[in-house]
Structure formats: C-alpha cells, structure tokens
Amino acid sequence: MIRSRIAGIGMYVPKNVVTNNDLTQYMDTNDEWIQERTGIKERRWADRTGETTTTMAVEAARIAIERAGITAQDVDFIVFATLSPDYYFPGCGVLVQRALKMKEIGALDVRNQCSGFVYALSVADQFIRTGTYKNILVIGSEKHSFGLDLTTRGRNVSVIFGDGAGAVILQPTTEEGRGILSTHLHSDGESAEILAMYNPGTHANHWGHHADFNDAPVADMFMSHAMIDNAQNFPFMDGPAVFKKAIVKFPEVIMEALEASKLKPSDINMLIPHQANLRIAQFVQQKLGLGDDQVYNNIQQYGNTTAASVPIALCEAWEKGKIKEGDLVCLAAFGSGFTWASALLRW
C-alpha cells in the first residue's frame, strides 16, 4: 500500500515580537486579561512592507524542501492554505511557484481557515496515494496583522492572532504502518456567520446605503468607503459560541481518527492541536486523558496563526526532539465555517 509521509518540514515566524503589554498602546487591555482568556503572552507580526503571506511561506518551504533532500524543481504540486492571501485573486500558490522558480506545476489554494492545513494535507495525501504526484509542497501561511481592528472595539479578536508560516513536503512510502494513516474532514455551515469576515465580498447584506450610487445598498458593492468608515471590513467572532462548538468537535474528530486505526488516546505520542486558544487545548487534553508530554502547544509565543498553526507547532515539536521516528502523531483543527479535521500519522 502506498501512503504519504512527511519527508521535510519547515517554519518561519517574523522577527517582530508583539507582547500583550505592547497592545495596550492600541486598545484598552492588559496582559492578565489576555492570558486568562487565551493563554497568549506574545505573538509575531510581519513587517508591514517586506513580509507577506507568500514571502513567509517561501521561507518555510525552502527549509522543508532542503530537509526533504530535494530541490524546488523536484516539487510537482503545491497546496496552499490561507485566509489572508496577498491578493483577493490569484491565490498564493502560484506566487510561491514563481518565487521558487519551479516548473509549471499545479497550484491549489485551500480556504478552510483554521482547518486549512489539515484539509490541504488530506488533499495532498490523496494525490500521493493514487500515484499522481511524488513531491507535494503543502503550506499553511498567514499575515493576520494587516487586517486586525487595533482598537478597543476589536480587542476580542485582535489580541488573539499572529503571523507565520509552516510547510511540509509529502512523498510516497510503502513502509508498513508508516506515514499518514487517515484523514477526516467535516463541516457545518449552520453557524457560518459566528466566525467570519464579511467584507469584502459579494453577499447580500443590509448595512446601509451609499449616496454616490443612487442610494444603492452597500450590499451591491464589493467594497465601499461606508464599509471602511463603519469598521465593517474586520473579522467578527462570537468567542463563547466558537468555544462551545470547538470543545465538542475537537475530541470527536480525534477519536474518529484513532478508531479508524483501532487505536486509543493513550497510543498518541504527540497531539498537535490547532492553536486557537490554550483553554480549548487544555480541555481537549483533559477530555482525552492525555499527559502534558503528549500535547504540544505554542500559542503562548505565537498566538493563533490559523492555517499556519498546525505546521508551525508540528515543526517546532519535531525540532525540539519531542517527535521521533515511529511516533504516533495526531493533528487536529477546528475553525470558521465551521470546519474541523484530523490527520493521524506514524512519523
């Protein structure tokens, strides 16, 4: 049986460290308030002019490619997960292909937000299993800082997010019991608006009128001055509602992955949860009866980097020697959509 394995992994985070105390210059908040609710102590913000979602992805990809023992010319497909692309279109996948001077390979962009990397990994896994491609670059990268409401009005969202990128190279393996054992993807759009960024977009909303367009509804416009003036171009999140859903779906999708391979939580050597909120991760850890050495969290240093959080945490855990050959590793994520996903792999 052909499975896919992670042959190389890399990460990149900006040098600019933003502490909770640094945020007090923008909004009414404090270190204790942020840590109590999220577990976050600091995050990284990209340089405003020199770093983009793509440039960070390229740095992470270069490391993953080198560690896989291949060159950029050997990559035959790209899957790029992000909610913060450089442009509304085209996607970042082609920008990575250009930056790394790759062949004219396919590039697929995945917009599943917090679950994006696990979704992207699952897509790449299918291509490997069917023999379609042999070296797939899978990326999760985010530059949240350019789109946050840095005022007291937006603090419930803005204190949470950071910037960064993670990448892996997937290759085929026929070694028994190794590689990605299974992936599991889910969605429930019933509460899609609970965690969303409504504008710019083409949806039908009812947020006032714009006199310059014959009193046409703002909904008729992709983006307007009125939307900006009314702060309607920032993310919205009902935190408590997201928390309640996440603590149910996180354990469910992890157990689904374990049961598919006839395994149990105690078999996990390392759980890498999406770094949404330290309180969520701690709840999941307790629910599954896992020890501190079985779960890796780094939200304290990087904040929530959405699609980048799983590969960044996975890379960091591996670099620190917390993941070794033969270990059972579970990746899990939950976020906007709502979407949630898991992947179980033998390192």
N, C-alpha and C positions, 0 to 999 in steps of 0.2 A: 504494500500500500504506500502510495506517495502522500506524504504530509509536507506542510511547510514549517520551516524552522527560522528563528531569528538568527541570522548569521553575523549581523553587525548592528550596533546601536549607538546613537549619539544624542547629545542635547546641547542646547545653547540658551543661556539667560543673559539679559542685558547687564551691564556693569552697574547701572544706576539703581541703588538700593533706596527704597522709599519706606520709611518706618511709619508706624501708627502715629507717632508724635509729629512727623512731617506733614501728615494730613490735616493737622489742626490749623494750618495756615490757610486751608481752603474751606473748612467746614467746622461746625460745632460737634466735635467728637473727642475721644480720648483713648489712650492705649488700653485701659481696663475695659471700657465698653466694647471695643472691637475684639479683644482677646476672649472675653466672656462669651460672646455670641458666635464667634467664628473660629477661634484658635489661632488667628493670624497675628504675627508680630511684625512682619515686613513683607514687601513684595518688590519685584523688579519692574521698572518702567523703561521702555525702549527710548532711545534718543529720538527726539522729535523729527529730526531731518535725515539722519543717516541710517536708521534701522526701520525696517518694515516687516510685515508678516513673512514676506518672501525671503528677505535677506537673513532673517533669523533661521528660517527653515533651511536655507542653503548651508549655513554654518553647521547645523545639526546633521544634515545629510552628508556633508563631507566627512564628518567623523564616522558615521555609520558605514559609509562606503569603504573607507580605509580599513576599518575594523573587520569588515567582511572579506577583505583581501581582494577586492575588485576595483575597477575604475568606473568613472561616470559613464564611459562608453559601453560598459557591460550591462548597465541598467536597461531593462526592456519594457518597463511600465512604471507609472507614478500614480499613487493615490494620495491626494492631499486633503486633509480635514481641517477646516477652519470656519469660524463665524465672523472673522474680521479680515476679509480679503483686501489686498491692495486696491483693487478696483471692484466696482459692482459686477462688471464683467470686462475682460475674461478672468477666469479663475487663476489661482496662484500656481497650479500645476504646470501650466505652460511657461510661467515665469521662471520656475525652478529649472525646467528643461532648457530654457535659454541661458540662464545664468551658469549652469554647469556644462554648457556646450555639449549636450547629449545628442544622440541620434534622434531622428524624427519619430520618437516613440509616442505611445498613447499617454495621455494625462487626464485623470479623472478627479474631479473635485467633489468632496462629500460635505454636505451641510447638515450635520446632525449635532452641532453644538457640543455639549459636554460629552455626549456618547460618540462623537465623531471619529476619534481614533480607533475605538474598538469596532465600529462599523467599517471603517476603512480597512482595518486588519482582516476582518471577515471577508470582505470583497477580494482582497489580495490573496487570501488563503484559498478561495475557490479557484482563482486563476492558476495558482501553483498546483493544486490537487489535480486539475484537469490537464496539466501539462502545457497550458497556453503560454506561460512565461516562466522564466527561471530566476530572474533577479528583479524583484519588485521593491521600489522605494516607497515606503509608507510614512507619511509625515503628519504630525499634528502641530500647528503653529498659530499663535495668537498675539495680536497687538491690541489689547483692550484699552490701554491708557488713552488712546486718541479719541475714544468715543464715550468717555465717562462724564457724568454730571458732577463736576468737582465743586459742589455747593452743599450746604446743609440739606437742601431739598433732596439731593440724590445720594446721601451718605449710606443709606441701607444697601445700595447696590455697589457704589463706587469704592467702598473700603475693602471689598472682597476680591477684586480682580487684579491680576498681574499679567505680565508679558513673558513670552518664552516659546521655545520650540523643542520638539523631540522627534527623532526619526529612527526607523529600523529598515534593514534590508532583509526581505524574506527570500529564502531559497528552498528548493525541494530537498527532502530527505527520505530515505527508505529504511532508516534505522528503526527497529521495532520499539514502539512505545514512546518515541521522541517527537518533538515538535508540537504544533497546535493540535490538541486532541479534539476540540469542538469550539464553536462559537454560537452565541444565542442572542438574537435581536428582537426587540419588542417596541411597540409604540401605542400611545393612547392620546389622540388629539382632542379629546373631550374638553380638556382644560388648557388648550394651547396658549391662550392669552394670559395665563397666570405668570408665565416667564417668557417675555417676548420683547423684541424691538420692532415696533410697528412701522416706523418710518426711517428711511424712505421705503416706499412700497406701492403696490397697485391695488391694495384692498379698499373696500368701501367703508370708510369711517364717517363720523359725523362731528368733526372737530371744528366747526365754524365755517366762515366764508371768507373769500378773498376778493375785495372790490375790484382789483385790477383785471379780473377775468369775468366781468359781467355778473358779479355776485355768484360765481360758480362755487360749488362746495370744494373745500380743501381736498376732499377725497378724490377729486378729479385730477389732482396733481401728484406727481411722483415725489416732489419736494417743494416746499414753499417757504417764503420768509415768515409766514404766520406760524408754521410748524416750528421753525427755529426760535422765533420770538416767544412762543408758548412752551418751549422746552419739550416739544413732542418728538424730538429726534434722539432721545436717550432710552436705554433699556428700562423695562419695567419688571419688577419681581414681587410677587406675594410670598415673602420668605417663609412664613409659617406653613402655608399650603404646600410649598415645594418640599419642605422638611418632612411633613406628614406622609407625603407620597413616597419620598425617597427612602425612608426607613422601612417601608414595606417592600418596595420593588428591588432594592439593593440585595437584601438577603435572599429573596425569591430567585433572582437570576443567577446568583452564585450557587445556590443549591441545585438549580436546574443544570448547570454545567457539571457539578460534581456527580449528580445522579446519572447523567448521560454516560459517565465513565465508571459508574458503580464505585464511587469514592465518597468520602465523608469529610466534613470540615477539618478534622484532626489530621487528615492527609496533606493539607495545604502547608507547603513550606513558606510561601510568601503570597499574601494578598496585596495587590496594588489597586486600591480604590481610586476613582476619580477624586481629585482634591477639591471637593465642593465646599465642605465645612468639616472641621475637625470633630464636631459633635456628632455629625452623621456617621463618620468613620468609626468613632468610638462606640456608637450604638450598634452598628453592624458587627464590630468585633465582639462585643458582649453577647449579642444575639446568637452568634455562631460559636461562641465559646473558644475564641482564638486568643493566644497569648500575645504579648507585646512584640515578641520576636517573629510573629507570623504576619504582621501587618506593617506596611511601610507608609508613613505619612511625612510629607514635607511642605504642607500648606502653610506651616508656621513661617517658613522662609520665602515662599514664592507666591502665596495667595492662590486663588483659583485661576489657573491658566486654561480652563475649559478643555478644548480638544488636545492641548499640549500637555495636560497634567499627567495623564497616564504614562506616555512615553518618557517624560522628564523624570517622574518618580521611578519608573522601571529602570531607566539608565542609571540614575543615581544609586539605587539599591544594588544594582549589579556592580557598579564601580567601587562601592564600599565593601564588596565581598559578601553581601547579605543574600545573594542569589548565586548558587553554584550549579555545576553540571549535574543533571539528574533531578534537580529540584522541581516540585510541582508548584507552578505559579498560576494564580488566578487574577485576571484583570476584570474590573467591573466599573460601570459608569451609569449615571442617571442624570438627565437634564431636560432642557427645553424641548417641548414637543407635545406631551412628554415622550421622550425616548429613553430606553435603557438597554444595556447589553452586557454580555460577559464573554470572556475567552479563557479557556483552560489550556495550559501548555506544559509540556515537560521540557525543561531547559536543556 
